[in-house]
Amino acid sequence: MLDVRRLRLLRELKIRGTLAEVAEALQYSPSSVSQQLALLEKEAGVALLRKTGRRVQLTPQAEVLVAHTAQLLETLEQAEADLAASLTTVTGTVRIAVFQSAALALMPDALSRMAASYPEVRVEMTQREPETALHETWARDFDLVIAEQYPGHAAPRYAELDRIPLTSDAIRLAVPPPSPDRPAIKTLADTAELPWVMEPRGAASRHWAEQACRSAGFEPDVRFETADLQAQIRLIESGNAVALMPDLVWTGRGTTASLLGLTGDPHRTVFTSVRRSSAKRPAILATREILAETAAALGPAGRSPSRTPTA
């Protein structure tokens, strides 16, 4: 009989690539991971790993086991969800991965609502970029991810993950407050000679913003890079940069920046994803319910402190 825990180690090696990364993810020592995989080889009676330089590679027989392990883990997770659903009290831990603007706008109120409505559910939150978080939720590092999708820029898809829309918000051009020392900005094209702040390369927001600028006829002068949206806001309000910002960023705060509508009224979609095998777990259903209530309570008018129509 093959050991399920060792099969999971083999699948983790397929996902993460190295014994060291498997050990770090599961809080084992690399030598322990290696020993467990060696025992799995004895149980299977075939070679599962082969060395390629300093790394190890899965054999075709190991790939067969990994495919079956994914199905086995889904079945076990579904069994756990059904067992939890049979109980009268909603309990358990929900590990959430969330990007920064959703963490700021949604999570404080959502956590308070969860504590009031489902006090026996423990929510753990980690900030992650959406592309990374979706992969890590598929890999079982998280139970639920709050992710985003920009117009024309598809977020990664994993067959094992579902996807439920949570909210959407307009994307606007955020520019410094009016000043006699600065020319008036009325359109995106007016920012062609101005310094920009954007997230680091690889982020969906960065790719979308660059494409928007190019469609307006210029290459943006990105002088400042930061994933911290609060830092971006300070740079805009202090007159040092312009940026394309989604409305969710402004939830619960005012701003001296001017927010200009864009041609076509582009909107970003915010959604949640969980593994389909765990979607009916009561704690996850409760968390999604509370997140939906929190997003609905914001209302479209509550996200932006000021709005200026497109010129």
HELIX and SHEET records of a PDB file:
HELIX    1   1 VAL A    4  ARG A   16  1                                  13    
HELIX    2   2 LEU A   19  LEU A   26  1                                   8    
HELIX    3   3 PRO A   30  ALA A   44  1                                  15    
HELIX    4   4 PRO A   60  ALA A   85  1                                  26    
HELIX    5   5 GLN A  100  ALA A  105  1                                   6    
HELIX    6   6 MET A  107  SER A  117  1                                  11    
HELIX    7   7 PRO A  130  TRP A  138  1                                   9    
HELIX    8   8 LEU A  188  THR A  191  5                                   4    
HELIX    9   9 ALA A  204  SER A  215  1                                  12    
HELIX   10  10 LEU A  229  GLU A  237  1                                   9    
HELIX   11  11 ASP A  247  TRP A  250  5                                   4    
HELIX   12  12 ARG A  276  SER A  278  5                                   3    
HELIX   13  13 PRO A  282  LEU A  298  1                                  17    
HELIX   14  14 PRO A  300  GLY A  302  5                                   3    
SHEET    1   A 2 LEU A  49  THR A  52  0                                        
SHEET    2   A 2 ARG A  55  LEU A  58 -1                                        
SHEET    1   B 6 VAL A 121  GLN A 127  0                                        
SHEET    2   B 6 GLY A  92  VAL A  98  1                                        
SHEET    3   B 6 LEU A 144  GLN A 149  1                                        
SHEET    4   B 6 HIS A 267  VAL A 274 -1                                        
SHEET    5   B 6 ILE A 164  VAL A 175 -1                                        
SHEET    6   B 6 ALA A 243  PRO A 246 -1                                        
SHEET    1   C 6 VAL A 121  GLN A 127  0                                        
SHEET    2   C 6 GLY A  92  VAL A  98  1                                        
SHEET    3   C 6 LEU A 144  GLN A 149  1                                        
SHEET    4   C 6 HIS A 267  VAL A 274 -1                                        
SHEET    5   C 6 ILE A 164  VAL A 175 -1                                        
SHEET    6   C 6 SER A 258  LEU A 260 -1                                        
SHEET    1   D 2 PRO A 195  MET A 198  0                                        
SHEET    2   D 2 ASP A 221  GLU A 225  1                                        
END                                                                             
